[in-house]
C-alpha cells in the first residue's frame, strides 16, 4: 500500500492550536492528552526542537525590582524597555543582534562568557551557509573528527556589525557577569556597571516534563536516542542539537534526519516510498 493511500485511509490531519499536555504509553500505543482531547497512535515523532524553556541564571533574583528584565525569547523591541542603559547577557547571535539594534537608542553593555568569533554573512556573493554546506561543515557527522572539532567550539556571531560597534565603543564589551546587587552588575574582570534593563540572551533548556514514558529520557531529562530513534519502540525525535550533525537543529538541515526517521516508520509497514 502506498503511504499516500495509507494516510487517506487513516485520515491524517493537522491540528492547530493543540498543545500536548502529557504523553504516555499504554497497551502498546501512545496516548497524547492535549488541550483538544485525547489522541492515540502507534508512532510519535517529537519535533519540538532545542528551544523549549528559556533559561535565566539564578543571579537575576538579586537585581532590584525596578530593573526591567527580559529573556531574549520575550524581547520584541525597544518599547519593552525602561529608559537608560541596557545590559545584554550572552554573546550568541540573539544577544548580538539585540545589542546592535538597541545601540542606536540606549547605552548598551554586552556581557560575553567567551571570546566572540565573527563571520560574515556572505563570501563573494554567496551565503556563508552555502559555503559551509559545500565544505561539508554543516552535515559533518558528530562522530567524525571534523564534527567533534565543530561541536567543541562556540557558535560564531554571523555579521560584522557587533564587531564594528564594539571597536568604536558604541557597545561596551564586558566579560562574564558573576554577581549582581540591586542596580549593579559585577564582572569577572573586577569591573561593574549600573543598569536599568537586562536582557538575558542565555539560551534555553530542554523541557520534556510532559513526556511520561519509561526509558525515553536519561537522568538529566534529555532524550535517549540514536539518530532520532528512541529505545522505546515507535518513539522518534527530530530537530535535536547534533542528532546526527550540526545541521540537525537547523530548518535547512532537519530534512535529512526526518527522511531517516520516516524511512524507519515505512519499514514498520513494509512500505517503500510515497
C-alpha positions in Angstrom: 0.0 0.0 0.0 1.4 3.4 -0.9 1.9 5.8 2.0 -0.5 8.4 0.4 -3.3 5.8 0.4 -2.4 4.7 3.9 -2.7 8.4 5.1 -6.0 8.8 3.4 -7.4 5.6 4.8 -6.4 6.6 8.4 -7.4 10.2 7.9 -4.2 12.1 8.9 -4.9 15.6 10.0 -3.1 18.8 11.0 -4.4 20.1 14.3 -3.7 23.8 15.0 -3.7 25.4 18.5 -3.2 22.0 20.0 -0.9 21.6 23.0 0.3 18.2 24.2 -0.1 18.2 28.0 1.2 14.6 28.5 2.3 11.6 26.5 2.1 8.1 27.9 2.4 4.6 26.5 -0.4 2.2 27.3 -1.5 -1.1 25.8 1.2 -0.9 23.1 0.0 2.5 21.9 0.8 6.1 22.7 -1.8 8.3 24.3 -1.4 12.1 24.0 -3.5 14.2 26.3 -4.0 17.6 24.7 -6.0 20.8 25.3 -8.2 19.5 22.4 -8.8 16.0 23.8 -7.1 12.6 23.7 -5.2 11.3 20.6 -3.7 7.8 20.2 -1.1 6.5 17.8 1.3 3.6 17.3 4.1 6.1 16.4 5.1 9.5 17.8 7.7 11.9 16.3 8.8 14.5 18.9 9.8 17.6 16.8 9.8 20.3 19.5 13.3 21.4 18.7 16.1 22.6 21.0 14.5 26.0 22.1 11.9 25.0 24.7 12.4 26.6 28.1 14.1 30.0 28.4 16.9 29.9 30.9 17.7 32.8 33.2 20.6 32.5 35.6 19.6 32.5 39.3 21.7 35.6 39.9 18.9 37.6 38.3 17.0 37.3 41.5 19.3 39.8 43.2 18.5 42.6 40.8 16.4 45.5 42.0 12.7 45.0 41.2 12.6 48.3 39.3 15.0 46.9 36.7 13.3 45.6 33.6 14.4 42.0 32.9 13.5 40.0 29.8 14.7 36.8 28.3 15.7 37.2 24.6 12.7 35.0 23.7 10.3 37.6 25.1 12.1 40.7 23.8 10.2 42.4 20.9 11.5 46.0 20.5 12.8 48.9 22.5 9.3 49.8 23.7 9.7 46.8 26.0 12.4 48.5 28.0 12.9 51.3 30.6 14.9 54.4 29.7 18.6 54.1 30.5 21.3 51.6 30.0 20.8 48.0 28.8 22.9 45.0 29.7 22.7 42.1 27.3 24.0 39.0 28.9 25.0 36.4 26.4 27.0 36.7 23.2 25.3 34.3 20.8 23.6 35.5 17.7 20.4 36.6 19.5 22.3 38.6 22.1 24.5 40.2 19.3 21.5 41.2 17.2 19.6 42.7 20.1 22.7 44.6 21.3 23.2 46.1 17.8 19.5 47.0 17.5 19.5 48.8 20.8 22.8 50.6 20.4 21.1 53.4 18.4 18.8 54.3 21.3 20.4 53.1 24.5 23.7 52.8 26.2 24.4 49.1 25.7 26.8 46.8 27.6 27.3 43.2 26.2 28.5 40.5 28.6 30.2 37.6 26.9 31.2 34.4 28.7 33.7 33.5 26.0 35.8 35.1 23.2 33.5 36.0 20.3 34.3 34.7 16.9 32.8 36.7 14.0 32.0 35.5 10.5 30.5 37.5 7.6 27.0 36.7 6.3 28.3 36.1 2.8 31.6 35.4 0.9 32.0 36.5 -2.7 28.2 36.9 -3.0 27.4 33.5 -1.6 25.7 32.9 1.8 28.1 31.7 4.5 25.8 28.7 5.0 26.1 27.9 1.3 29.8 27.8 1.8 29.6 25.7 4.9 27.3 23.3 3.0 29.8 22.9 0.1 32.7 22.4 2.6 30.8 19.6 4.3 30.7 21.5 7.6 27.0 21.6 8.3 26.5 17.9 7.7 29.7 16.6 9.2 28.6 13.6 11.4 29.1 14.2 15.1 31.3 11.1 15.5 33.9 12.3 12.9 36.9 14.4 13.7 35.5 17.5 11.9 32.2 17.1 13.7 33.9 16.8 17.0 36.0 20.0 16.4 32.9 22.0 15.4 30.9 20.7 18.3 33.6 21.9 20.8 33.6 25.4 19.5 31.1 28.1 20.4 28.9 29.2 17.6 30.2 32.3 15.8 28.3 35.5 15.5 27.2 36.0 11.9 27.6 39.5 10.6 30.2 42.1 11.5 28.0 44.9 12.9 28.7 44.0 16.5 32.4 43.8 16.0 32.4 47.3 14.5 30.3 48.7 17.3 32.5 47.2 20.0 35.6 48.6 18.3 34.0 52.1 18.1 32.7 51.7 21.7 29.1 52.2 20.6 28.7 48.9 22.5 30.7 48.3 25.7 32.1 44.8 25.9 32.4 43.1 29.2 33.4 39.5 30.3 31.1 37.1 32.1 28.7 38.6 34.7 29.3 36.9 38.0 27.4 38.8 40.7 24.6 41.4 40.9 23.4 43.6 43.7 20.4 45.9 43.3 21.3 48.0 40.2 24.9 46.9 39.9 26.3 44.1 37.9 29.8 42.8 38.6 32.0 41.1 36.0 34.9 38.6 36.2 37.5 41.3 35.4 36.6 43.2 38.6 34.6 46.0 36.8 30.9 46.8 37.3 28.1 48.8 35.8 24.8 50.1 36.9 21.8 49.3 34.6 18.2 49.9 34.2 17.5 47.0 31.9 18.8 43.4 31.5 18.2 41.2 28.5 19.1 37.6 29.3 20.3 36.1 26.0 21.3 33.0 27.9 19.8 30.3 25.8 17.3 27.5 26.5 17.0 24.2 28.4 15.2 21.1 27.4 11.7 20.6 28.8 10.2 17.2 28.5 8.1 17.3 31.6 5.1 16.2 29.6 6.8 13.0 28.3 5.9 10.3 30.8 7.4 7.2 29.2 9.9 4.9 30.9 13.3 4.7 29.2 12.6 7.7 26.9 14.7 10.2 28.9 18.0 10.0 30.7 18.7 11.1 34.3 19.1 14.7 33.1 15.7 14.7 31.3 17.2 14.6 27.8 16.0 12.2 25.1 17.7 8.8 24.8 18.1 8.3 21.1 20.4 7.2 18.3 20.0 9.3 15.1 16.5 10.1 16.2 15.5 6.6 17.1 14.4 6.0 20.7 14.8 2.7 22.5 11.1 2.9 23.1 9.5 1.2 20.1 7.5 3.7 18.0 9.0 6.9 19.5 11.3 9.2 17.4 12.9 12.6 17.6 13.6 15.3 15.0 15.5 18.6 15.4 17.7 17.8 18.3 21.1 19.5 18.5 23.7 17.2 17.0 21.2 14.5 16.5 23.5 13.5 13.6 25.3 16.7 12.7 25.4 20.5 13.3 22.6 20.8 10.7 20.2 18.7 12.7 18.7 21.6 14.7 18.5 24.0 11.7 15.5 24.3 9.5 17.7 23.9 6.4 19.1 20.6 7.6 16.4 18.9 9.6 15.1 17.2 6.4 18.0 14.7 6.2 17.2 13.4 9.7 13.5 13.5 9.0 14.0 11.3 6.0 15.8 8.6 8.1 13.0 8.6 10.7 10.3 8.3 8.1 12.2 5.5 6.5 12.2 3.7 9.8 8.4 4.1 10.1 8.0 2.9 6.4 9.8 -0.3 7.3 7.3 -1.0 10.1 4.5 -1.1 7.5 6.7 -2.7 4.8 6.3 0.5 2.7 8.9 1.9 0.3 8.2 5.4 -0.9 5.2 7.7 -1.2 
